Amino acid sequence: MATGDHLLEAVTADTIATEATRAKRHSLAPGTPCANCQTPLAGPWCHACGQRGEQFHRSIWRLTLEAVEGLTDLDGRIWQTFPRLIVRPGRLTRDYLDGHRAVQVPPFRIFLIVLLLVFFTGSLNVSKNHETFRLGGPNSPEAAKILSPEAQKQMTMELGDARASSWLKERLIFSLNHQDAFFAAVADWGQRFAVIMLPIAALMLSVLFLFKKNIYVFDHLIFSMHSLSFQGLLLSAVFLLSLATPLGPQLFWLAPIHLFMHMRGTYRISVIGTLVRMTLLFLGSSIAFGLLVGGLVIVGLATAH
């Protein structure tokens, strides 16, 4: 499985502004010589050599306070945001849309962090159940357990059919023989495909709320980030719980409950209106997800090496 380097870069870029703000609070006074090159400082970082102009000789008490600050301010707004995302999602999104944003981690940052978590826990799950995720050809022992002899014969004929795409046949054979490379390619592209779900979800919500006044595409995009972030947390919990017990997938029953609370709380609509839109959103999302998975498999076949 991929390590999530692309997502990690996105999270890093998204937190640069916050780190710059914190650096100003702990930097040396302007005009103080840089400890590395002696150039007078004009800001938190030396403009000549790039070293951070920070006073490192600090008391234990000061360092302890800064560590606590990191947990409570590190975008330690994280400790306020994630519990609300889980328990009061409608209030969280509504507050953001109404402008109460200072105490929240930005929605896109939450989404990226959760996406990293999903791929990390997913890699742990796949590592433990490595054989379960192996692909088998039509004549493999795995296929024999689930396919009838006639079905196996038909698959063999189709793979060997001269009319079939030579490229597809070549990539299928390669992927069956190099499954680690195939799954690595799928995981790598899966991170990018996951981000595509944001505009797709926002577009579907725009259609579902087309005739409701004072609701904009921006609102749907924020709702989608929060909603997909919770689904990612739930999927991560399932992955982790499944390492110890087969009851992990039972957590998926929380998904529609959370979506109901989230949608009704954010858009302030009736119970019936929420249920109808939830049903339509589920159908549309299932189709979109199926198409994305199909595209992901094709891209995985094409890029595995």
N, C-alpha and C positions, 0 to 999 in steps of 0.2 A: 504493500500500500504506500501511497505517496505521503510525505511528511507535512504537506500543506504549506510549502515555501511561498507560493504565490499569495495565499491568503495572509500569511504572516507578514509579507511585505505590505499588504494593504492595511493591516491593523497598525503596523509601525508608522506608516505614512499618516494614518488618521489620528495618531496620538502625538505627533510632533508639536502641534500647537499647544497642547496641554503641558508637555514637558518644557517647552520654552517658557511658559508662564511660571512654572515651578522653579525653573533655573534662576529667574530674575530675583526670587525671594531669598535665595541662598548664595548669590554671587557677591564678589568683592565690589567695593565702591568704584565707580568710574574714575579712571586716572591711576588706579593702583597698577604697578608694574606686573605684567604677566610672569608667573613663576617659571615658565619655560623659556621665553625669549625676551623678557623684560620690556616688551612693548606696552605702553599705557593702555589699560582696558577701556573700551568704549561701550561695553555691553556684557552680557553673561558669558560670551565666548570671545577669545582673542581673535581679532580680525587679521592678525598676521600669521599665527601658527595654527589656529583652530582649537587650542586647548580651552577647556571650560575654566573660567575664572572663578573658582570656588574655594572657600576657606575650608580646608580639610581637617585642621586642628580644632576639633569641636569636642565638647564635653560629652560624656556618656549620656547625661540627661538630655542634651540637645539632640544627640543621635537617636535616642529612644523616642523623643517627641516627633522627630522626622519620620521614624518608622511607623509610628501610630498615624501620623498624617498621611503616609502613603496608603494605609489601609482604609482610612476614613475619607480621604479626599482623592486618592488615586483615581482619579476618576473612581475614588472609593465611593463615589456616588453609585458604584457598582453594587454596593451592599444595600442600597435603597432601591435600586432599579430592578434587580433580578427577583427579589421576593414579590414585588408588586406585579412584575410580568407574569408570575406564576399564579398569584392569588387574586389580584385585582387588575387584570389586563385592560379592561375597558377604561378604568380610571386613569391608568398610566398613559394610554394613547390619547385619551381626551385631554388630559393635562398638557401633554406635549402640543397638541393641536391648538389649545387655548393660549399657548405662550408660556406655560410654567415649565421651563426647560432647564433651569440652572441646576436643579438637584437630580437630573437624569443623565445617564450615559446616552450619548446620541444613538438613535435607533440603528443606523448603519454599522456603527462600531459594535453594538450588541450582536447584530446579525453575523458579522465577520468572526467575532470571538466564538459564537456558538457553532459556526460552520467548522472552525478549527477543532472544536471539541467533538463534533460529530465524526469527523474523519479520524481523529485520534482514537476514540472509543470503538469506532468501527474497525480500525486496524487491529485493535486488541482482540475483538470478537472473532475476526477472520483468522488471526494467528492461532487462536485456541482451537478453532474448528476448521483447520486448514483443509482437511480431506473432504469436509462437507461441501466446500466451495469449488472442488475440482470439476472441471468439465470433462465429459466423456464423449468419445466418438460413437457412432452408431453400433460398432461391434465391441464396445468396451463392456466390462462387467457391470459398470454402473447403469448403462443403458439397458442391459438385459434384465435388470431388476424392475424397470418401469415400462419397458416397451415390449410389445409382442414380437415374435419372430417376423411376422409380416411387416410390421412398422419398421423394424430394423432394416429389413431388406429394402423397403421403399426409400428410407433415408440414404442408404448406401448407393442406390441407383441414382438418386437426385444429386448427391455429391459428385458422382462420377459422370453425370450426364454432360455430354459435350456442349449441349445448348446452354448450360449454366454459365454464368459469368466466370471467366478464367481468373479474374482478379479476386472475386469473392471466394472462389474455391481455394485459391492460393493462400489468402489471408486466414480463412477458416482453418486450414491444415496447419499453418504456421502457429496460430493462436492455440490450437489444441496441443501442439507440441511444445509451446513456450507459454504456458499459462501464467506464470509469474509476470512475464513481460506484458501480457494482455491485461491482467488485473491492475498492474501498475499504471498503464496508460489510461484505463477506465477511471481509476481513482484520481489521476492528475486532471483529466478533463472534467471529471465529476464536480470538482470544486468550481469550475467556471460555469458549467451548466446549471449548478445550483443557484448562482446569482441571477441567471436568466428568469428564474421563477418569480423574482420580484416584479419586473414590469408586466409579466404575464398575469400575475395575481392582481396587480393594480388595474390592468385593462379589464379583466373580468368584473372586478368590483365596480368599475366605472359604468359598465353596462347594467349591472344589477341595480345601481342607484342612479340611473340616468335621469329619472324624473323627480329625484329628491333635491330640494333647493339647498343652496349654501354648502354643498359638499363638492370638493374638488379632487382632481387626480392626485394632488399632493397628499391629501388626507388618506386616500387609498394606499398610497405608497408607504406612508408611515404605519398604517394598520398592517400592511403586508409584512413589513420588516419585523414588527413586534410579533405578529402571529406566526410567521415562519421561524422566528427565533425560539418561541415556545415549543413548536413542533420539533425543532432541532434538539432542544433540551430533553424533550420526552424521548426522542429516538436515542439519544446518548444514554439516558437512564435505562432504556430497554437493553441496549448493548451491554451495559455494565451488569445489570441484573441477570442477564442471560448467561453470564460467565459462571454464575453460581447456582441458578435455578431455571427450569424450563418455563417458569411463570412470568418471565420478563415481558413477553408480548401482551399480557393482560393489561399492561399500563396504557395500551393504545386506546382503551375505552375512555380515557381522560381527554382525548383529542376533541371529540365533538362537544363534550361538556364545556371545555375551555373556549372553543370557538364560539359557542352560543353566548357565554358570558362576555366574551371579548367584543363580539359584533354588536350585541344589544347595548352594552355599556358605552361603546364608542359612538355608534350612530343614533342611539336613543330611539329605537324603533320598537314596534310591538312584538309580542312573542310569535305570532303567526308570521309576521313579516320577516323576522329573524330566521325562523325555521325554513321558510320558502327559499330565502336567499342562501341559507346554508346548504340546502339540498342542491340548488343550481350550481353553487360554487364548488361543491364536492364533485358533481358530474363534470363540470368544465375542467377542474384541476386534475381529475383522473385521466381525462383525454390528453391534456397538456403533458402530464407526467409520463404517460405512455409514449407519446411522441418524443419527449426528451430522452427517455431511456433507450428507445430505438435509435435515435440519433447518436447517443452516447456509445452504444455498442458498435455502430458503424465507424465512428471516429476512433474508438478503441482498436478495432480491427485494422484501421488504416495506419495508425501511429505506433502500434506495438512493434518493438524492435529489440 
